[in-house]
Amino acid sequence: MGLITPGAAEHFGVEVTSMASQFTWFTGGVFGGYILSFVLFDHFSIKSTLIVSYLVCLTSLVAIHMTSSFIMLGFWFALFGVAISIAVCGSNTQITRLWMGRARQTVLVAQDATFNGGGVIFSAIATWFVTNSFPFSSTYLVVAGLVVFVVILSLVSNFQKDLSIDFEEDQNIETEWNMGIILIGISLFLFMLAKISIFIWAPQYVEQHFSVDSSVSGQFMSNIFTAALIGSLVGTWLVSRMNVKYILYTLIVVSAVSVKLFTQTDDVDVILLLAFVYGISVSATFNAYVAFALTFVAVPTHRNIAYMLLMSALGSSGAPLFSSQAVEMSGNIGDALTFCFVTLLIVIATLVVNEILSKQVKIGEPGEDSKTKRPA
């Protein structure tokens, strides 16, 4: 978003802050899709839902590229957000059906490697499109091509093969809720608020603060995702051997420190190096959150997963709006990064509170085998 926002603002003839806020339609659509996910999978199979969702994604992506209306752009962003978030919830639910215990948390964290690999590729693609004066939406056509490939995979895949748990009676399982999973969800909300705000404003901060062109900000984002890809691969290996919560705690602290250092350096080479540090801090954090939260319930259901994805989407959807307001009030893009740093300090506080509560009231035993007795 940060790489294409200036070009999109110029294309539609609006202010950069207005264009950044427009992405709230996308992140808000993601939020709405996760709400729908609470009930959708009670009535439709994962396979059929994925196929329909991705076809809607394909339609909206083509429409984003073709539209000349700033208002309609928001509609297509929202539709794409709804469809892709439903697909993500279905995919994560399928993972919980295929794997259990530590294997489950390893596979969940491994998803971050694919996400960060995509980040490396699309940062490079977006930078190439921008520097060669292509329309801002050109990158979305590449995504549309990937969606076609995923639809084909979904059509030929057997979603009932090799399930570790018989989920035919899934609708009869009562979803378990406790303070542990609820508090971790709130912490994830705050983390995503800071993370997406960084993705939106850090590239523009680099260009403005250091008086450089988009190729440097593109390098900044590429460094983040390159480090995130490496970090997620290492994190996948680590999480198979140690409790996921310790990895999560470390990543959050590194994230806060690196964001603070962004605002204190006046050397462009240093901030490009700091991008690698920040990339490591977001390498496996999202799915580490999900894996950690699911250790607080005996048998995770699609509602538990939808809750975590919902909190993630809530933070993501608020990021363009809240961070844009921070910039508008001060007129300084650097204040968006300060906003992110303060938010990450609050994230650390929520994890500390959760750790204290977990020891006092036994709200969960992180790392316990998920073959424990199902809730009544």
C-alpha positions in Angstrom: 0.0 0.0 0.0 2.8 2.4 0.9 4.5 2.0 -2.5 1.5 2.6 -4.6 -0.4 5.2 -2.6 1.4 8.3 -4.1 0.8 7.1 -7.7 -2.8 6.2 -6.9 -3.4 9.6 -5.3 -2.1 11.3 -8.5 -4.2 9.0 -10.7 -7.4 10.0 -9.0 -6.4 13.6 -8.3 -6.7 13.4 -4.5 -4.5 14.0 -1.5 -2.1 11.3 -0.4 -3.8 11.1 3.0 -7.2 10.7 1.3 -5.8 7.8 -0.8 -4.2 6.2 2.2 -7.6 6.4 4.0 -9.3 4.8 1.0 -7.5 1.5 1.8 -9.7 1.4 4.9 -12.4 0.1 2.6 -10.1 -2.9 1.8 -9.1 -3.5 5.4 -12.7 -2.9 6.6 -13.9 -5.4 4.0 -11.4 -7.9 5.5 -13.0 -7.2 8.9 -16.5 -7.8 7.6 -15.4 -11.0 6.0 -14.1 -12.4 9.2 -17.5 -11.6 10.9 -19.2 -13.6 8.2 -16.7 -16.4 8.7 -18.3 -17.0 12.2 -21.4 -18.4 10.6 -20.6 -19.1 7.0 -18.7 -22.3 7.5 -21.7 -23.7 9.6 -23.6 -23.9 6.3 -21.2 -24.3 3.5 -18.2 -26.6 2.8 -14.6 -25.2 2.9 -14.0 -26.2 -0.7 -17.1 -24.5 -2.2 -16.6 -21.4 -0.1 -13.0 -21.0 -1.2 -13.9 -21.4 -4.9 -16.7 -18.8 -4.7 -14.5 -16.4 -2.6 -11.6 -16.5 -5.0 -13.9 -15.9 -8.0 -15.2 -12.8 -6.3 -11.6 -11.8 -5.6 -10.8 -12.2 -9.3 -13.8 -10.0 -10.3 -13.0 -7.2 -7.9 -9.3 -7.2 -8.8 -10.1 -6.6 -12.5 -12.6 -4.0 -11.5 -10.0 -2.1 -9.4 -7.7 -2.0 -12.4 -10.5 -0.7 -14.7 -12.3 1.8 -12.5 -11.9 5.5 -13.0 -14.1 6.5 -10.0 -12.5 7.1 -6.7 -15.8 6.2 -4.9 -16.2 2.9 -6.8 -12.6 2.1 -6.0 -13.6 1.9 -2.3 -16.4 -0.5 -3.2 -14.1 -2.8 -5.1 -11.5 -2.7 -2.3 -14.2 -3.6 0.2 -15.5 -6.5 -1.9 -12.0 -7.9 -2.4 -11.4 -7.6 1.3 -14.5 -9.5 2.2 -13.8 -12.3 -0.2 -10.1 -12.8 0.6 -10.7 -12.8 4.4 -13.3 -15.6 4.1 -10.8 -17.6 2.1 -8.1 -17.1 4.7 -10.4 -18.3 7.5 -11.3 -21.3 5.5 -7.7 -22.1 4.8 -6.7 -21.8 8.5 -9.6 -23.9 9.6 -8.5 -26.6 7.2 -5.0 -26.5 8.8 -6.4 -27.1 12.2 -8.2 -30.2 10.8 -5.1 -31.6 9.2 -2.5 -31.1 12.1 -2.6 -31.2 15.9 -0.3 -30.2 18.8 3.1 -28.8 18.0 2.8 -29.8 14.3 -0.2 -27.4 14.1 1.7 -24.5 15.5 4.6 -25.2 13.2 2.5 -25.2 10.1 0.7 -22.0 11.2 4.0 -20.2 11.6 5.2 -21.6 8.3 2.5 -19.7 6.6 4.3 -16.5 7.4 7.2 -17.7 5.2 4.9 -17.8 2.2 3.4 -14.4 3.2 6.9 -12.9 3.4 8.0 -14.5 0.2 5.1 -12.8 -1.4 6.2 -9.6 0.2 9.6 -9.8 -1.3 8.2 -10.5 -4.8 5.5 -7.9 -4.7 7.7 -5.2 -3.3 9.9 -5.7 -6.3 7.0 -5.9 -8.7 5.3 -2.8 -7.3 8.6 -0.8 -7.4 9.2 -1.8 -11.0 5.7 -0.7 -12.0 6.1 2.6 -10.2 9.5 3.5 -11.5 8.4 2.6 -15.1 5.2 4.8 -14.8 2.7 1.9 -15.0 -0.8 2.5 -13.5 -0.9 1.9 -9.7 -3.3 -1.0 -10.1 -1.0 -3.0 -12.4 0.2 -5.1 -9.5 -3.4 -6.2 -8.8 -3.4 -7.9 -12.2 -0.5 -10.1 -11.1 -2.5 -11.0 -8.0 -5.5 -11.8 -10.3 -3.3 -14.3 -12.1 -2.4 -16.0 -8.9 -6.0 -16.2 -7.9 -6.8 -18.1 -11.1 -4.1 -20.6 -10.2 -5.5 -21.0 -6.7 -9.0 -21.6 -8.0 -7.6 -24.4 -10.2 -5.9 -25.9 -7.2 -9.1 -25.7 -5.2 -11.1 -27.5 -7.9 -8.7 -30.5 -8.1 -8.0 -30.8 -4.3 -9.6 -33.3 -1.9 -10.4 -31.4 1.2 -11.5 -34.5 3.2 -8.4 -36.6 2.8 -6.1 -37.4 5.7 -7.9 -35.3 8.4 -6.5 -35.9 11.8 -9.8 -35.2 13.5 -13.3 -36.2 12.4 -15.0 -32.8 12.1 -18.3 -34.2 10.7 -19.7 -33.4 14.1 -18.0 -29.9 14.2 -21.3 -28.1 14.5 -21.9 -30.0 17.8 -18.7 -28.8 19.4 -19.2 -25.8 21.7 -16.5 -23.2 21.1 -14.4 -22.6 24.1 -13.6 -19.0 25.3 -11.5 -17.8 28.1 -9.5 -14.8 29.2 -6.3 -16.1 27.6 -7.5 -16.3 24.0 -9.5 -13.0 24.4 -6.6 -11.0 25.7 -4.2 -12.4 23.0 -6.8 -11.4 20.4 -6.7 -7.8 21.7 -2.9 -7.8 21.7 -3.0 -9.0 18.0 -5.4 -6.2 17.2 -2.9 -3.6 18.5 0.1 -5.3 16.8 -1.6 -5.3 13.4 -2.6 -1.6 13.9 1.1 -0.7 14.2 2.3 -3.1 11.5 0.0 -2.0 8.7 0.6 1.7 9.7 4.3 1.1 9.2 3.7 -0.5 5.8 1.6 2.5 4.7 3.8 5.4 6.0 7.4 4.1 6.3 8.1 4.2 2.6 6.8 7.8 2.3 8.8 8.7 5.5 12.0 7.4 3.9 11.4 9.4 0.7 10.5 12.6 2.5 13.0 12.5 5.4 16.0 11.5 3.3 15.0 13.3 0.1 15.2 10.2 -2.1 13.1 8.7 -4.8 10.7 5.7 -4.8 13.5 3.2 -5.7 15.0 3.7 -2.2 11.6 3.3 -0.5 11.1 0.2 -2.6 14.4 -1.1 -1.4 13.4 -0.3 2.2 10.2 -2.5 1.8 12.1 -5.2 -0.1 14.6 -5.4 2.8 11.8 -5.8 5.3 10.2 -8.7 3.4 13.5 -10.3 2.6 14.4 -10.4 6.3 10.9 -11.4 7.2 11.2 -14.4 4.8 14.4 -15.5 6.3 13.1 -14.9 9.8 9.9 -16.9 9.2 11.9 -19.9 7.9 14.1 -19.8 11.0 11.0 -19.2 13.2 9.3 -22.3 11.6 12.3 -24.4 12.7 12.4 -22.8 16.2 8.7 -23.2 16.9 9.0 -27.0 16.2 11.4 -27.2 19.1 10.3 -24.6 21.7 7.2 -22.9 23.0 5.8 -20.4 20.5 5.1 -17.8 23.1 8.8 -17.1 23.7 9.3 -16.5 20.0 6.3 -14.2 20.0 7.6 -12.1 23.0 11.0 -11.7 21.4 9.6 -10.6 18.1 7.3 -8.0 19.6 10.2 -6.4 21.6 12.5 -6.3 18.5 9.6 -4.7 16.6 9.2 -1.9 19.1 12.9 -1.1 19.3 13.4 -1.0 15.6 10.4 1.3 15.0 11.8 3.7 17.6 15.2 3.7 15.9 13.5 4.5 12.5 12.7 8.0 13.9 16.2 8.6 15.4 18.5 8.0 12.4 19.5 10.5 9.8 21.5 8.1 7.6 19.6 6.5 4.8 22.0 3.5 4.8 21.2 2.9 8.5 17.5 2.9 8.0 17.8 0.4 5.2 19.7 -1.8 7.6 17.1 -1.2 10.3 14.5 -2.4 7.7 16.1 -5.9 8.0 15.8 -5.8 11.8 12.1 -4.7 11.5 11.5 -7.4 8.9 12.8 -10.1 11.3 10.4 -8.7 14.0 7.3 -9.2 11.8 8.6 -12.4 10.2 6.4 -14.9 12.0 4.4 -12.8 14.4 0.9 -13.0 13.1 0.7 -16.8 12.9 2.7 -17.1 16.2 -0.1 -15.1 17.7 -2.7 -17.5 16.2 -0.8 -20.6 17.3 -0.3 -19.2 20.8 -3.9 -18.2 21.2 -5.1 -21.7 20.1 -3.2 -23.3 22.9 -5.7 -21.8 25.4 -8.5 -24.0 24.0 -8.8 -27.8 23.9 -10.3 -28.1 20.5 -10.1 -25.0 18.2 -13.1 -24.4 16.0 -13.6 -22.0 13.1 -15.0 -19.5 15.5 -11.8 -19.4 17.5 -9.8 -18.9 14.3 -12.3 -16.3 13.0 -11.9 -14.4 16.3 -8.2 -14.1 15.9 -8.5 -13.2 12.2 -11.2 -10.7 13.1 -9.0 -9.0 15.7 -6.2 -8.9 13.1 -8.5 -7.4 10.5 -9.8 -4.9 13.0 -6.3 -3.6 13.6 -5.5 -3.6 9.9 -8.7 -1.8 9.0 -8.1 0.9 11.6 -4.5 1.4 10.5 -5.0 3.6 7.4 -7.6 5.8 9.2 -5.9 6.3 12.6 -2.4 6.7 11.1 -3.7 9.2 8.5 -5.3 11.2 11.3 -2.1 11.3 13.2 -0.3 12.7 10.1 -3.1 15.2 9.3 -3.1 16.6 12.9 0.6 17.2 12.9 1.4 17.5 9.2 4.5 15.3 9.9 4.7 11.8 8.5 7.2 10.9 11.2 4.4 11.1 13.8 2.8 8.1 12.1 5.9 6.1 13.2 5.7 7.5 16.7 2.1 6.4 16.8 3.3 2.9 15.9 5.9 2.8 18.6 3.5 3.8 21.3 1.0 1.2 20.1 3.7 -1.5 20.3 4.5 -0.5 23.9 0.8 -1.1 24.7 1.1 -4.5 22.9 4.0 -5.4 25.2 1.9 -4.4 28.2 -1.0 -6.7 27.1 1.4 -9.7 26.8 2.8 -9.0 30.3 -0.8 -8.8 31.7 -1.6 -12.1 30.0 1.5 -13.8 31.4 0.6 -12.7 34.9 -3.0 -13.8 34.6 -2.0 -17.2 33.1 0.1 -17.9 36.1 -2.5 -16.7 38.6 -5.7 -18.2 37.3 -4.4 -21.0 34.9 -6.2 -19.5 31.9 -4.4 -22.0 29.7 -1.3 -24.2 29.4 0.5 -23.0 26.2 1.9 -25.8 24.3 -0.4 -28.5 25.7 -1.3 -31.2 23.3 -4.5 -30.5 21.4 -5.7 -34.0 21.8 -7.0 -33.1 25.2 -10.7 -33.6 26.0 -13.1 -31.7 24.0 -15.2 -29.1 25.9 -18.6 -30.2 26.8 
